[in-house]
Amino acid sequence: MVLLDLIKTPSERTLISSDINDGRWAILGDRAYVGPDSDTPDLRRVKMIKAASFQSEIARNVELSKIRVPVECWFGRLKILWKFTRQCYKLDHRSFDNHFEILALLTNEHIKFNSLTEADERYYRGYLQELRERSQRRKEKRRYSAQIYKQRKLRRLERLN
């Protein structure tokens, strides 16, 4: 995938007060994202501060959270438009970047004619909630299986004694 040059224009430099000193745009990561910077070596990343305690940190988080809304709306629209993005990627992963780039461009064209709405954001938040619930169900199932395994093992050991 070809990375775009993420240089800010002079007017863009003042859009985010907490990021005024850097001339390149950053990727705003999710608060829960904990991956290493080596995952995205060519990109500058900005993360919200999880346990913000100073007033400046709180103000920065508020500013960044306002920026996230259109991004979440964009992903909501992407999910609504393309079934391909709502399921696990099953094709050759070497072509993932090309496929995603094509869908991103098509989504942008769709948005040019049909603006983003709050429904896009609600859809995306609902999708994320569904993923969290699925993950929680899998964890519960694993926990239950481990518990049953331990009980059976104890019964077998008791029979031996």
Summary of the structure (lengths in Angstrom):
residues: 161
radius of gyration: 21.9
end to end distance: 62.8
largest distance: 78.9
contacts: 340
relative contact order: 0.08
helix: 65%
strand: 5%
